[in-house]
Amino acid sequence: MEQFAVNPYDPSLKTHKLSGKLKEFWSFIIDYDARVLLGIVLLYRR
């Protein structure tokens, strides 16, 4: 998780966009049998 805070696209995390029913989410790997699913919310201010 610490590495994600520094660089969410670090190759060691294998961050990737999901497809199918989860196509609005991203995922990255923590351990062999654990991964994190996340939704990215973009806020725009005019």
mmCIF file of the N, C-alpha and C atoms, coordinates in Angstrom:
data_MODEL
# 
_entry.id   MODEL 
# 
loop_
_atom_site.group_PDB 
_atom_site.id 
_atom_site.type_symbol 
_atom_site.label_atom_id 
_atom_site.label_alt_id 
_atom_site.label_comp_id 
_atom_site.label_asym_id 
_atom_site.label_entity_id 
_atom_site.label_seq_id 
_atom_site.pdbx_PDB_ins_code 
_atom_site.Cartn_x 
_atom_site.Cartn_y 
_atom_site.Cartn_z 
_atom_site.occupancy 
_atom_site.B_iso_or_equiv 
_atom_site.pdbx_formal_charge 
_atom_site.auth_seq_id 
_atom_site.auth_comp_id 
_atom_site.auth_asym_id 
_atom_site.auth_atom_id 
_atom_site.pdbx_PDB_model_num 
ATOM 1   N N  . MET A 1 1  ? 0.820   -1.193  0.000   1.00 0.00 ? 1  MET A N  1 
ATOM 2   C CA . MET A 1 1  ? 0.000   0.000   0.000   1.00 0.00 ? 1  MET A CA 1 
ATOM 3   C C  . MET A 1 1  ? 0.862   1.255   0.000   1.00 0.00 ? 1  MET A C  1 
ATOM 4   N N  . GLU A 1 2  ? 1.988   1.196   0.691   1.00 0.00 ? 2  GLU A N  1 
ATOM 5   C CA . GLU A 1 2  ? 2.880   2.356   0.739   1.00 0.00 ? 2  GLU A CA 1 
ATOM 6   C C  . GLU A 1 2  ? 3.386   2.708   -0.654  1.00 0.00 ? 2  GLU A C  1 
ATOM 7   N N  . GLN A 1 3  ? 3.739   1.692   -1.426  1.00 0.00 ? 3  GLN A N  1 
ATOM 8   C CA . GLN A 1 3  ? 4.223   1.931   -2.791  1.00 0.00 ? 3  GLN A CA 1 
ATOM 9   C C  . GLN A 1 3  ? 3.137   2.570   -3.644  1.00 0.00 ? 3  GLN A C  1 
ATOM 10  N N  . PHE A 1 4  ? 1.895   2.180   -3.451  1.00 0.00 ? 4  PHE A N  1 
ATOM 11  C CA . PHE A 1 4  ? 0.789   2.778   -4.200  1.00 0.00 ? 4  PHE A CA 1 
ATOM 12  C C  . PHE A 1 4  ? 0.678   4.267   -3.919  1.00 0.00 ? 4  PHE A C  1 
ATOM 13  N N  . ALA A 1 5  ? 0.894   4.667   -2.667  1.00 0.00 ? 5  ALA A N  1 
ATOM 14  C CA . ALA A 1 5  ? 0.830   6.084   -2.307  1.00 0.00 ? 5  ALA A CA 1 
ATOM 15  C C  . ALA A 1 5  ? 1.943   6.878   -2.987  1.00 0.00 ? 5  ALA A C  1 
ATOM 16  N N  . VAL A 1 6  ? 3.091   6.240   -3.177  1.00 0.00 ? 6  VAL A N  1 
ATOM 17  C CA . VAL A 1 6  ? 4.223   6.912   -3.829  1.00 0.00 ? 6  VAL A CA 1 
ATOM 18  C C  . VAL A 1 6  ? 4.022   6.960   -5.343  1.00 0.00 ? 6  VAL A C  1 
ATOM 19  N N  . ASN A 1 7  ? 3.669   5.821   -5.940  1.00 0.00 ? 7  ASN A N  1 
ATOM 20  C CA . ASN A 1 7  ? 3.499   5.733   -7.390  1.00 0.00 ? 7  ASN A CA 1 
ATOM 21  C C  . ASN A 1 7  ? 2.474   4.647   -7.706  1.00 0.00 ? 7  ASN A C  1 
ATOM 22  N N  . PRO A 1 8  ? 1.213   5.019   -7.959  1.00 0.00 ? 8  PRO A N  1 
ATOM 23  C CA . PRO A 1 8  ? 0.179   4.016   -8.188  1.00 0.00 ? 8  PRO A CA 1 
ATOM 24  C C  . PRO A 1 8  ? 0.399   3.172   -9.444  1.00 0.00 ? 8  PRO A C  1 
ATOM 25  N N  . TYR A 1 9  ? 1.286   3.601   -10.335 1.00 0.00 ? 9  TYR A N  1 
ATOM 26  C CA . TYR A 1 9  ? 1.538   2.851   -11.568 1.00 0.00 ? 9  TYR A CA 1 
ATOM 27  C C  . TYR A 1 9  ? 2.907   2.184   -11.578 1.00 0.00 ? 9  TYR A C  1 
ATOM 28  N N  . ASP A 1 10 ? 3.493   2.000   -10.409 1.00 0.00 ? 10 ASP A N  1 
ATOM 29  C CA . ASP A 1 10 ? 4.774   1.299   -10.318 1.00 0.00 ? 10 ASP A CA 1 
ATOM 30  C C  . ASP A 1 10 ? 4.590   -0.109  -10.905 1.00 0.00 ? 10 ASP A C  1 
ATOM 31  N N  . PRO A 1 11 ? 5.502   -0.538  -11.778 1.00 0.00 ? 11 PRO A N  1 
ATOM 32  C CA . PRO A 1 11 ? 5.364   -1.851  -12.408 1.00 0.00 ? 11 PRO A CA 1 
ATOM 33  C C  . PRO A 1 11 ? 5.228   -3.019  -11.421 1.00 0.00 ? 11 PRO A C  1 
ATOM 34  N N  . SER A 1 12 ? 5.795   -2.890  -10.246 1.00 0.00 ? 12 SER A N  1 
ATOM 35  C CA . SER A 1 12 ? 5.713   -3.984  -9.268  1.00 0.00 ? 12 SER A CA 1 
ATOM 36  C C  . SER A 1 12 ? 4.288   -4.202  -8.764  1.00 0.00 ? 12 SER A C  1 
ATOM 37  N N  . LEU A 1 13 ? 3.436   -3.184  -8.855  1.00 0.00 ? 13 LEU A N  1 
ATOM 38  C CA . LEU A 1 13 ? 2.038   -3.307  -8.412  1.00 0.00 ? 13 LEU A CA 1 
ATOM 39  C C  . LEU A 1 13 ? 1.148   -3.930  -9.480  1.00 0.00 ? 13 LEU A C  1 
ATOM 40  N N  . LYS A 1 14 ? 1.577   -3.870  -10.720 1.00 0.00 ? 14 LYS A N  1 
ATOM 41  C CA . LYS A 1 14 ? 0.784   -4.385  -11.851 1.00 0.00 ? 14 LYS A CA 1 
ATOM 42  C C  . LYS A 1 14 ? -0.615  -3.766  -11.875 1.00 0.00 ? 14 LYS A C  1 
ATOM 43  N N  . THR A 1 15 ? -0.678  -2.453  -11.671 1.00 0.00 ? 15 THR A N  1 
ATOM 44  C CA . THR A 1 15 ? -1.940  -1.722  -11.708 1.00 0.00 ? 15 THR A CA 1 
ATOM 45  C C  . THR A 1 15 ? -2.540  -1.828  -13.104 1.00 0.00 ? 15 THR A C  1 
ATOM 46  N N  . HIS A 1 16 ? -3.825  -2.186  -13.159 1.00 0.00 ? 16 HIS A N  1 
ATOM 47  C CA . HIS A 1 16 ? -4.463  -2.336  -14.461 1.00 0.00 ? 16 HIS A CA 1 
ATOM 48  C C  . HIS A 1 16 ? -5.966  -2.081  -14.375 1.00 0.00 ? 16 HIS A C  1 
ATOM 49  N N  . LYS A 1 17 ? -6.522  -1.642  -15.480 1.00 0.00 ? 17 LYS A N  1 
ATOM 50  C CA . LYS A 1 17 ? -7.953  -1.415  -15.599 1.00 0.00 ? 17 LYS A CA 1 
ATOM 51  C C  . LYS A 1 17 ? -8.626  -2.769  -15.789 1.00 0.00 ? 17 LYS A C  1 
ATOM 52  N N  . LEU A 1 18 ? -9.757  -2.950  -15.114 1.00 0.00 ? 18 LEU A N  1 
ATOM 53  C CA . LEU A 1 18 ? -10.496 -4.204  -15.230 1.00 0.00 ? 18 LEU A CA 1 
ATOM 54  C C  . LEU A 1 18 ? -11.461 -4.140  -16.413 1.00 0.00 ? 18 LEU A C  1 
ATOM 55  N N  . SER A 1 19 ? -12.040 -5.275  -16.745 1.00 0.00 ? 19 SER A N  1 
ATOM 56  C CA . SER A 1 19 ? -12.981 -5.330  -17.857 1.00 0.00 ? 19 SER A CA 1 
ATOM 57  C C  . SER A 1 19 ? -14.257 -6.042  -17.416 1.00 0.00 ? 19 SER A C  1 
ATOM 58  N N  . GLY A 1 20 ? -15.204 -6.144  -18.323 1.00 0.00 ? 20 GLY A N  1 
ATOM 59  C CA . GLY A 1 20 ? -16.465 -6.809  -18.017 1.00 0.00 ? 20 GLY A CA 1 
ATOM 60  C C  . GLY A 1 20 ? -17.301 -6.032  -17.021 1.00 0.00 ? 20 GLY A C  1 
ATOM 61  N N  . LYS A 1 21 ? -17.902 -6.743  -16.064 1.00 0.00 ? 21 LYS A N  1 
ATOM 62  C CA . LYS A 1 21 ? -18.778 -6.107  -15.074 1.00 0.00 ? 21 LYS A CA 1 
ATOM 63  C C  . LYS A 1 21 ? -18.026 -5.131  -14.178 1.00 0.00 ? 21 LYS A C  1 
ATOM 64  N N  . LEU A 1 22 ? -16.718 -5.277  -14.074 1.00 0.00 ? 22 LEU A N  1 
ATOM 65  C CA . LEU A 1 22 ? -15.904 -4.396  -13.218 1.00 0.00 ? 22 LEU A CA 1 
ATOM 66  C C  . LEU A 1 22 ? -15.121 -3.370  -14.029 1.00 0.00 ? 22 LEU A C  1 
ATOM 67  N N  . LYS A 1 23 ? -15.556 -3.061  -15.250 1.00 0.00 ? 23 LYS A N  1 
ATOM 68  C CA . LYS A 1 23 ? -14.794 -2.205  -16.151 1.00 0.00 ? 23 LYS A CA 1 
ATOM 69  C C  . LYS A 1 23 ? -14.573 -0.778  -15.642 1.00 0.00 ? 23 LYS A C  1 
ATOM 70  N N  . GLU A 1 24 ? -15.340 -0.354  -14.661 1.00 0.00 ? 24 GLU A N  1 
ATOM 71  C CA . GLU A 1 24 ? -15.134 0.998   -14.117 1.00 0.00 ? 24 GLU A CA 1 
ATOM 72  C C  . GLU A 1 24 ? -14.096 1.021   -12.993 1.00 0.00 ? 24 GLU A C  1 
ATOM 73  N N  . PHE A 1 25 ? -13.522 -0.118  -12.670 1.00 0.00 ? 25 PHE A N  1 
ATOM 74  C CA . PHE A 1 25 ? -12.564 -0.221  -11.572 1.00 0.00 ? 25 PHE A CA 1 
ATOM 75  C C  . PHE A 1 25 ? -11.146 -0.530  -12.054 1.00 0.00 ? 25 PHE A C  1 
ATOM 76  N N  . TRP A 1 26 ? -10.194 -0.283  -11.171 1.00 0.00 ? 26 TRP A N  1 
ATOM 77  C CA . TRP A 1 26 ? -8.793  -0.627  -11.371 1.00 0.00 ? 26 TRP A CA 1 
ATOM 78  C C  . TRP A 1 26 ? -8.397  -1.611  -10.288 1.00 0.00 ? 26 TRP A C  1 
ATOM 79  N N  . SER A 1 27 ? -7.300  -2.309  -10.490 1.00 0.00 ? 27 SER A N  1 
ATOM 80  C CA . SER A 1 27 ? -6.830  -3.282  -9.525  1.00 0.00 ? 27 SER A CA 1 
ATOM 81  C C  . SER A 1 27 ? -5.308  -3.241  -9.456  1.00 0.00 ? 27 SER A C  1 
ATOM 82  N N  . PHE A 1 28 ? -4.770  -3.570  -8.282  1.00 0.00 ? 28 PHE A N  1 
ATOM 83  C CA . PHE A 1 28 ? -3.336  -3.807  -8.170  1.00 0.00 ? 28 PHE A CA 1 
ATOM 84  C C  . PHE A 1 28 ? -3.098  -4.918  -7.170  1.00 0.00 ? 28 PHE A C  1 
ATOM 85  N N  . ILE A 1 29 ? -1.956  -5.558  -7.298  1.00 0.00 ? 29 ILE A N  1 
ATOM 86  C CA . ILE A 1 29 ? -1.632  -6.749  -6.519  1.00 0.00 ? 29 ILE A CA 1 
ATOM 87  C C  . ILE A 1 29 ? -0.888  -6.375  -5.242  1.00 0.00 ? 29 ILE A C  1 
ATOM 88  N N  . ILE A 1 30 ? -1.299  -6.961  -4.124  1.00 0.00 ? 30 ILE A N  1 
ATOM 89  C CA . ILE A 1 30 ? -0.599  -6.786  -2.858  1.00 0.00 ? 30 ILE A CA 1 
ATOM 90  C C  . ILE A 1 30 ? 0.294   -7.987  -2.588  1.00 0.00 ? 30 ILE A C  1 
ATOM 91  N N  . ASP A 1 31 ? -0.265  -9.160  -2.787  1.00 0.00 ? 31 ASP A N  1 
ATOM 92  C CA . ASP A 1 31 ? 0.433   -10.414 -2.521  1.00 0.00 ? 31 ASP A CA 1 
ATOM 93  C C  . ASP A 1 31 ? -0.089  -11.452 -3.512  1.00 0.00 ? 31 ASP A C  1 
ATOM 94  N N  . TYR A 1 32 ? 0.470   -12.635 -3.471  1.00 0.00 ? 32 TYR A N  1 
ATOM 95  C CA . TYR A 1 32 ? 0.077   -13.696 -4.404  1.00 0.00 ? 32 TYR A CA 1 
ATOM 96  C C  . TYR A 1 32 ? -1.426  -13.916 -4.414  1.00 0.00 ? 32 TYR A C  1 
ATOM 97  N N  . ASP A 1 33 ? -2.053  -13.889 -3.258  1.00 0.00 ? 33 ASP A N  1 
ATOM 98  C CA . ASP A 1 33 ? -3.489  -14.176 -3.175  1.00 0.00 ? 33 ASP A CA 1 
ATOM 99  C C  . ASP A 1 33 ? -4.320  -12.984 -2.708  1.00 0.00 ? 33 ASP A C  1 
ATOM 100 N N  . ALA A 1 34 ? -3.778  -11.784 -2.819  1.00 0.00 ? 34 ALA A N  1 
ATOM 101 C CA . ALA A 1 34 ? -4.521  -10.590 -2.394  1.00 0.00 ? 34 ALA A CA 1 
ATOM 102 C C  . ALA A 1 34 ? -4.334  -9.463  -3.405  1.00 0.00 ? 34 ALA A C  1 
ATOM 103 N N  . ARG A 1 35 ? -5.445  -8.823  -3.738  1.00 0.00 ? 35 ARG A N  1 
ATOM 104 C CA . ARG A 1 35 ? -5.372  -7.662  -4.617  1.00 0.00 ? 35 ARG A CA 1 
ATOM 105 C C  . ARG A 1 35 ? -6.368  -6.617  -4.158  1.00 0.00 ? 35 ARG A C  1 
ATOM 106 N N  . VAL A 1 36 ? -6.172  -5.403  -4.574  1.00 0.00 ? 36 VAL A N  1 
ATOM 107 C CA . VAL A 1 36 ? -7.036  -4.290  -4.197  1.00 0.00 ? 36 VAL A CA 1 
ATOM 108 C C  . VAL A 1 36 ? -7.808  -3.849  -5.432  1.00 0.00 ? 36 VAL A C  1 
ATOM 109 N N  . LEU A 1 37 ? -9.116  -3.677  -5.272  1.00 0.00 ? 37 LEU A N  1 
ATOM 110 C CA . LEU A 1 37 ? -9.949  -3.093  -6.316  1.00 0.00 ? 37 LEU A CA 1 
ATOM 111 C C  . LEU A 1 37 ? -10.229 -1.660  -5.915  1.00 0.00 ? 37 LEU A C  1 
ATOM 112 N N  . LEU A 1 38 ? -10.124 -0.750  -6.874  1.00 0.00 ? 38 LEU A N  1 
ATOM 113 C CA . LEU A 1 38 ? -10.400 0.630   -6.525  1.00 0.00 ? 38 LEU A CA 1 
ATOM 114 C C  . LEU A 1 38 ? -11.102 1.344   -7.656  1.00 0.00 ? 38 LEU A C  1 
ATOM 115 N N  . GLY A 1 39 ? -11.929 2.279   -7.254  1.00 0.00 ? 39 GLY A N  1 
ATOM 116 C CA . GLY A 1 39 ? -12.590 3.163   -8.207  1.00 0.00 ? 39 GLY A CA 1 
ATOM 117 C C  . GLY A 1 39 ? -11.929 4.522   -8.089  1.00 0.00 ? 39 GLY A C  1 
ATOM 118 N N  . ILE A 1 40 ? -11.655 5.123   -9.204  1.00 0.00 ? 40 ILE A N  1 
ATOM 119 C CA . ILE A 1 40 ? -11.004 6.432   -9.195  1.00 0.00 ? 40 ILE A CA 1 
ATOM 120 C C  . ILE A 1 40 ? -12.062 7.477   -9.487  1.00 0.00 ? 40 ILE A C  1 
ATOM 121 N N  . VAL A 1 41 ? -12.197 8.423   -8.592  1.00 0.00 ? 41 VAL A N  1 
ATOM 122 C CA . VAL A 1 41 ? -13.172 9.489   -8.738  1.00 0.00 ? 41 VAL A CA 1 
ATOM 123 C C  . VAL A 1 41 ? -12.418 10.759  -9.121  1.00 0.00 ? 41 VAL A C  1 
ATOM 124 N N  . LEU A 1 42 ? -12.799 11.329  -10.232 1.00 0.00 ? 42 LEU A N  1 
ATOM 125 C CA . LEU A 1 42 ? -12.189 12.568  -10.673 1.00 0.00 ? 42 LEU A CA 1 
ATOM 126 C C  . LEU A 1 42 ? -13.125 13.718  -10.342 1.00 0.00 ? 42 LEU A C  1 
ATOM 127 N N  . LEU A 1 43 ? -12.610 14.698  -9.661  1.00 0.00 ? 43 LEU A N  1 
ATOM 128 C CA . LEU A 1 43 ? -13.406 15.861  -9.297  1.00 0.00 ? 43 LEU A CA 1 
ATOM 129 C C  . LEU A 1 43 ? -12.901 17.056  -10.096 1.00 0.00 ? 43 LEU A C  1 
ATOM 130 N N  . TYR A 1 44 ? -13.783 17.720  -10.743 1.00 0.00 ? 44 TYR A N  1 
ATOM 131 C CA . TYR A 1 44 ? -13.414 18.881  -11.534 1.00 0.00 ? 44 TYR A CA 1 
ATOM 132 C C  . TYR A 1 44 ? -13.968 20.133  -10.868 1.00 0.00 ? 44 TYR A C  1 
ATOM 133 N N  . ARG A 1 45 ? -13.147 21.123  -10.845 1.00 0.00 ? 45 ARG A N  1 
ATOM 134 C CA . ARG A 1 45 ? -13.566 22.414  -10.267 1.00 0.00 ? 45 ARG A CA 1 
ATOM 135 C C  . ARG A 1 45 ? -13.486 23.455  -11.356 1.00 0.00 ? 45 ARG A C  1 
ATOM 136 N N  . ARG A 1 46 ? -14.540 24.181  -11.549 1.00 0.00 ? 46 ARG A N  1 
ATOM 137 C CA . ARG A 1 46 ? -14.558 25.226  -12.581 1.00 0.00 ? 46 ARG A CA 1 
ATOM 138 C C  . ARG A 1 46 ? -14.189 26.545  -12.024 1.00 0.00 ? 46 ARG A C  1 
# 
